[in-house]
């Protein structure tokens, strides 16, 4: 039959198991506000009494309870989905930021925008046509032309500043990516060492998952865990973290096809999917150059249209008018040297019409309504930018909602609920008290057995 002493083993295992459960509950409560913490659960399992050496017969003997595992409550599908949504959020945020800054650069609608400058420029031709012999009106026209040229140059300068800022931020993002990659490699080593020593590395796993979430905001990654619990991270199919090794990424600004991301010792550019770095690469390679090219084309078109009409007139001295603007793009858009500082050289009159004629100036002013002309092209550019910016804003709002939704779902599964933990704490505490009372009962039985056996009749 089972030995009375076997109860000590049962009681001892119960005390140890309930104490472990209480400690795990306390750990959960302590980390209720810790970012990235996943609640832990102590899984208890009955000890098979038949395997206990104290069992000396064929009767069943209870073996007590043991801690089978201390488990992190994690839904890997939600973890992966959160990482994906965070990468999409980083991309949407950077794209929206660039388009917003482009809108601010154009400053439309507003008194400082190019549209206002063009309107005043065309109006100045109308005003000059009323008094073509007045050099003051001609000087005012030159000032309006210089203002248009200055606005084009200012836009080009702002685009250059945006490019420099985006590349600088991309470099900082790459530095963050490499820093997180090294932290992940260090955690891989620490997790492996803890596992080999028999320690449960749940908190280290939480830290690693939190780093992957942060990394996902910077760049879309693919994260996989092998059978040994070691994490590997790849970007665009290229391994960045493998066990304790790191292949750093770098930003290549000398690539003829645009700024690219490369992994160390590889000539093949990475193609990140999502994250801030993709948004920054899209900004520097597509969005900003595209609008720079559009404004350059507009500058050349305006110069060609104005010069073509200007050459049909004659200046105040009866000479054939030359070019009014000189431009190969927005960056060098300026008044032509033939009229710069020379109001009399402006061709307000039609050829052979005399100094008091302003018909060429009137014809010039009418170019403001030219179908497919510079004003039309500029309005189309601003309209397209407005639509793109609005779409980016809507996309960002939607992505923020999706990310928040999946974050909440992950938190619902892995987060700590104070009410639930307090309920568990009470249950484990009562079980611990009962186990202690059971141990006391066994102790009293053994004391009675030892002190009372053989004492009959004494």
C-alpha positions in Angstrom: 0.0 0.0 0.0 1.1 3.6 -0.5 3.4 5.0 2.2 2.3 7.8 4.5 5.5 9.6 3.6 4.4 9.9 0.0 2.0 12.7 1.1 5.0 14.9 1.8 6.0 14.7 -1.8 2.5 15.5 -3.0 2.2 18.5 -0.6 5.7 19.8 -1.5 5.0 19.7 -5.2 1.7 21.5 -4.7 3.3 24.3 -2.7 6.1 24.7 -5.3 3.6 24.7 -8.2 1.2 27.2 -6.6 4.1 29.4 -5.6 5.4 29.4 -9.2 1.9 30.3 -10.4 1.7 33.2 -7.9 5.1 34.5 -9.0 4.1 34.4 -12.7 0.8 36.2 -11.9 2.8 38.9 -9.9 5.2 39.2 -12.9 2.2 39.8 -15.2 0.8 42.5 -12.9 4.2 44.2 -12.5 4.5 44.4 -16.3 1.0 45.5 -17.1 2.3 48.8 -18.6 5.5 47.4 -20.1 5.5 47.9 -23.9 5.6 44.7 -25.8 5.1 42.5 -22.8 3.2 39.3 -23.4 1.4 37.8 -20.4 2.7 34.5 -19.1 0.8 31.4 -17.9 2.0 28.6 -15.8 0.8 25.3 -17.2 0.3 22.7 -14.4 0.3 18.9 -15.0 -0.4 16.0 -12.7 2.6 13.9 -11.7 2.1 10.2 -12.6 2.1 8.4 -9.2 3.1 5.1 -10.7 6.6 6.4 -11.4 7.3 7.3 -7.8 9.9 5.1 -6.2 8.0 5.1 -2.9 5.2 3.2 -4.5 5.6 -0.3 -3.2 2.5 -2.1 -4.3 -0.1 -2.4 -7.1 -2.4 0.3 -5.7 -2.6 3.7 -7.3 -0.7 6.4 -5.6 -1.1 10.2 -6.3 2.1 11.9 -7.4 1.2 15.5 -6.9 1.6 18.4 -9.4 4.4 19.8 -11.5 4.9 22.9 -13.6 4.9 21.7 -17.2 5.8 25.0 -18.7 5.6 28.8 -18.3 4.1 29.9 -21.6 4.0 33.3 -23.3 0.5 33.9 -24.6 1.2 34.9 -28.2 -0.8 34.6 -31.4 1.9 34.4 -34.1 -0.6 35.3 -36.9 -1.5 38.5 -35.2 2.2 39.3 -34.5 3.1 38.9 -38.1 0.0 40.9 -39.2 0.9 43.7 -36.9 4.4 43.8 -38.4 3.0 44.0 -41.9 0.6 46.8 -41.0 3.3 48.7 -39.2 5.4 48.5 -42.4 2.5 49.8 -44.5 2.0 52.6 -41.9 5.6 53.7 -42.2 5.3 53.8 -46.0 2.0 55.7 -45.9 3.3 58.2 -43.4 6.4 59.1 -45.3 4.5 59.4 -48.6 1.9 61.6 -47.0 4.6 63.7 -45.4 6.4 64.3 -48.8 3.2 65.2 -50.6 2.3 67.5 -47.9 5.6 69.2 -48.1 5.3 69.5 -51.9 1.9 71.2 -51.4 3.5 73.6 -49.0 6.3 74.3 -51.5 3.8 75.3 -54.2 1.8 77.4 -51.7 -1.4 77.1 -53.7 -3.8 78.7 -53.5 -2.2 81.8 -52.0 -0.6 85.1 -52.7 2.9 83.7 -52.7 2.1 80.9 -55.2 3.2 80.8 -58.8 -0.4 81.1 -59.9 -0.6 84.5 -58.3 2.7 85.5 -59.7 1.6 84.5 -63.2 -1.6 86.4 -62.9 0.2 89.6 -61.9 2.7 89.0 -64.7 0.0 88.8 -67.4 -1.8 91.8 -65.8 1.4 93.8 -66.0 1.4 93.4 -69.8 -2.2 94.7 -69.9 -1.2 97.7 -67.8 1.9 98.4 -69.9 -0.2 98.2 -73.0 -2.2 101.3 -71.9 0.9 103.5 -71.7 3.6 101.8 -73.8 5.7 104.9 -73.8 5.9 105.0 -70.0 9.2 103.6 -68.8 7.8 103.2 -65.3 5.1 100.8 -66.5 7.8 98.9 -68.4 10.0 98.7 -65.3 7.0 97.4 -63.3 6.6 94.7 -66.0 10.2 93.7 -65.7 9.7 93.4 -61.9 6.7 91.1 -62.4 8.8 89.0 -64.8 11.6 88.9 -62.3 9.1 87.8 -59.6 8.0 84.9 -61.8 11.6 83.9 -62.4 12.3 84.1 -58.7 9.4 81.9 -57.9 10.6 79.2 -60.3 14.0 79.4 -58.8 12.6 79.3 -55.3 10.6 76.1 -56.2 13.7 74.4 -57.6 15.6 75.4 -54.5 12.9 74.0 -52.2 12.9 70.7 -54.2 16.7 70.5 -53.7 16.3 71.1 -50.0 13.6 68.4 -49.8 15.9 66.0 -51.6 18.7 66.6 -49.1 16.4 66.3 -46.2 14.9 63.0 -47.4 18.3 61.5 -48.0 19.5 62.6 -44.6 16.4 61.0 -43.0 17.0 57.9 -45.1 20.6 57.7 -43.7 19.3 58.1 -40.2 16.7 55.3 -40.8 19.4 53.0 -42.2 21.4 53.7 -39.0 18.4 52.7 -36.9 17.8 49.6 -39.0 21.4 48.4 -38.4 21.2 49.2 -34.7 18.1 47.2 -34.3 19.6 44.3 -36.3 22.6 44.2 -33.9 20.2 44.2 -30.9 18.3 41.3 -32.5 21.5 39.3 -33.0 22.5 39.9 -29.4 19.1 38.8 -28.2 19.4 35.6 -30.3 22.6 34.8 -28.5 21.1 35.5 -25.1 18.0 33.5 -25.8 20.1 30.5 -27.0 22.3 30.7 -23.9 19.2 30.9 -21.6 17.5 27.9 -23.4 20.6 25.8 -23.1 20.9 26.5 -19.4 17.2 25.5 -18.9 16.0 29.0 -18.2 12.7 30.1 -19.8 13.6 33.2 -21.9 10.1 34.6 -22.2 11.0 38.2 -21.4 13.9 38.1 -23.9 11.4 36.8 -26.5 9.1 39.7 -25.8 12.0 42.2 -26.2 12.9 40.5 -29.5 9.3 40.7 -30.8 9.1 44.3 -29.8 12.3 45.1 -31.7 10.9 43.4 -34.8 7.8 45.5 -34.6 9.9 48.7 -34.3 12.1 47.5 -37.2 8.9 46.9 -39.3 8.1 50.5 -39.1 11.5 51.4 -40.6 11.4 48.7 -43.3 9.3 45.8 -44.3 10.9 42.5 -43.0 10.3 38.8 -43.1 11.0 37.3 -39.7 11.3 33.5 -39.1 12.2 31.4 -36.1 14.0 28.1 -36.5 13.6 25.0 -34.3 16.2 26.3 -31.9 14.2 29.5 -31.3 16.7 31.7 -33.2 15.3 34.5 -35.3 16.3 35.3 -38.9 15.3 38.6 -40.5 15.5 39.4 -44.2 14.8 42.5 -46.2 13.7 42.1 -49.8 14.9 38.5 -49.7 18.4 39.3 -48.4 19.3 38.1 -44.9 20.1 40.9 -42.5 20.0 38.9 -39.2 20.9 35.2 -39.0 21.4 33.8 -35.5 24.1 36.0 -34.0 25.3 37.5 -37.3 24.4 40.8 -38.9 24.7 41.9 -42.5 24.4 45.7 -42.3 22.5 47.7 -44.9 23.7 50.9 -46.5 22.3 53.7 -48.6 23.9 54.1 -52.0 23.4 57.6 -53.4 25.8 57.1 -56.3 23.6 54.7 -58.2 22.8 56.1 -61.6 19.2 54.9 -61.4 18.5 56.6 -58.1 19.1 56.1 -54.4 19.1 52.4 -53.5 19.4 50.3 -50.4 22.2 47.6 -50.4 23.2 44.9 -48.0 26.8 44.6 -47.1 29.1 42.9 -49.7 26.3 42.7 -52.3 26.1 44.6 -55.6 22.4 43.8 -55.9 20.1 46.6 -54.6 17.5 45.6 -52.1 13.8 46.2 -52.9 12.2 46.9 -49.5 8.4 46.3 -49.3 7.0 48.8 -46.9 8.4 50.8 -44.0 9.6 54.3 -43.8 12.7 53.5 -45.9 10.6 52.6 -48.9 8.6 55.8 -48.5 11.8 57.8 -48.4 13.2 56.0 -51.5 9.9 56.7 -53.3 10.2 60.3 -52.3 13.8 60.8 -53.4 13.6 58.7 -56.6 10.0 59.4 -57.8 7.9 62.0 -56.1 10.4 64.9 -55.8 12.2 64.4 -59.2 8.8 64.0 -60.9 7.6 67.4 -59.6 11.0 68.9 -60.3 10.8 67.7 -63.9 7.2 69.0 -64.2 8.2 72.5 -63.0 11.3 72.5 -65.2 9.1 71.7 -68.2 6.6 74.4 -67.2 9.5 76.9 -67.0 10.7 76.0 -70.5 7.1 76.1 -71.8 6.5 79.6 -70.3 9.8 80.9 -71.6 9.1 79.6 -75.1 5.5 81.0 -75.2 6.5 84.4 -73.9 9.6 84.6 -76.1 7.7 83.6 -79.2 5.1 86.4 -78.7 7.7 88.9 -77.6 9.8 88.4 -80.7 6.8 89.5 -82.8 7.0 93.0 -81.3 9.3 96.0 -81.3 10.8 97.9 -78.5 10.5 101.6 -77.6 13.3 102.5 -79.9 11.8 100.7 -82.9 14.1 97.7 -82.8 12.9 94.1 -83.2 12.3 92.6 -79.8 14.3 89.5 -78.7 13.8 87.0 -75.9 12.1 88.0 -72.7 13.0 85.0 -70.6 16.0 82.7 -70.6 15.6 79.2 -69.2 16.6 75.6 -69.5 14.6 74.7 -66.4 13.3 76.2 -63.2 16.7 76.5 -61.6 18.1 79.0 -64.1 14.9 80.7 -65.1 15.6 84.4 -65.4 15.0 87.5 -67.4 16.9 87.4 -70.7 20.0 89.7 -70.7 18.6 91.6 -73.6 15.8 93.1 -71.4 17.4 92.8 -67.9 17.6 96.4 -66.6 16.4 97.7 -70.0 12.7 98.6 -69.9 12.9 100.3 -73.3 13.9 96.9 -74.9 10.5 95.3 -74.1 8.5 94.7 -77.2 5.1 96.1 -76.3 4.3 97.3 -79.8 3.5 95.3 -82.9 6.3 95.3 -85.5 6.2 98.6 -87.4 3.3 100.1 -85.3 5.3 102.8 -83.5 6.2 103.6 -80.0 2.7 104.4 -78.8 1.3 101.0 -79.8 0.6 98.3 -77.2 -1.0 95.6 -79.3 1.8 93.1 -78.8 1.5 93.6 -75.0 -2.3 92.9 -75.3 -1.6 89.7 -77.3 0.9 88.7 -74.6 -1.6 89.2 -71.8 -4.1 87.0 -73.7 -1.7 84.1 -73.4 -3.0 83.7 -69.8 -6.0 82.0 -71.3 -4.1 80.0 -73.9 -5.5 76.4 -74.1 -2.8 74.0 -73.1 -0.6 76.9 -72.2 1.6 77.4 -69.2 -1.3 78.4 -66.9 -3.3 75.4 -67.9 -0.3 73.1 -67.4 0.3 74.6 -64.0 -3.3 74.2 -62.9 -3.2 70.6 -64.0 0.0 70.0 -62.0 -1.5 71.5 -58.8 -4.8 69.6 -59.3 -2.9 66.3 -59.7 -0.8 67.1 -56.6 -3.9 67.9 -54.7 -5.5 64.6 -55.6 -2.4 62.7 -54.8 -2.1 64.4 -51.4 -5.7 63.8 -50.6 -5.4 60.1 -51.5 -2.2 59.9 -49.4 -4.1 61.4 -46.4 -6.9 59.0 -46.8 -4.6 56.1 -47.1 -2.7 57.2 -44.0 -5.9 57.5 -42.0 -7.0 54.1 -43.1 -3.7 52.5 -42.4 -3.6 54.1 -38.9 -7.0 52.6 -38.3 -5.9 49.1 -39.5 -2.7 49.2 -37.5 -4.6 50.3 -34.3 -7.1 47.5 -34.9 -4.5 44.8 -35.2 -2.5 46.2 -32.3 -5.6 46.0 -30.2 -6.3 42.4 -31.2 -2.7 41.4 -30.4 -3.0 43.3 -27.0 -6.3 41.5 -26.3 -4.6 38.1 -26.7 -1.2 38.9 -25.2 -1.8 41.9 -23.0 -2.3 41.8 -19.2 -5.8 42.1 -17.7 -5.6 43.3 -14.1 -9.0 41.8 -13.4 -8.1 38.4 -14.7 -4.7 38.4 -12.9 -6.3 39.4 -9.6 -8.8 36.6 -10.0 -5.9 34.1 -10.8 -4.0 35.5 -7.8 -6.8 34.7 -5.4 -7.3 31.2 -6.9 -3.5 30.4 -6.6 -3.3 31.8 -3.1 -6.2 29.7 -1.9 -4.6 26.6 -3.5 -1.3 27.5 -1.8 -3.1 27.8 1.5 -4.9 24.5 1.0 -1.6 22.8 0.1 0.0 24.2 3.2 -2.9 22.8 5.3 -2.5 19.5 3.5 1.2 19.5 4.4 0.3 20.2 8.0 -2.1 17.3 8.1 0.5 14.9 6.7 3.0 16.2 9.3 0.5 15.5 12.1 -0.2 12.0 10.7 3.5 11.2 10.6 4.1 12.7 14.1 1.3 10.5 15.4 2.7 7.5 13.6 6.2 8.0 15.0 5.3 9.0 18.5 2.3 6.8 19.0 3.3 3.5 17.4 4.3 0.9 19.9 3.1 2.9 22.9 -0.1 0.9 23.7 -0.4 0.1 27.3 2.4 2.3 28.5 
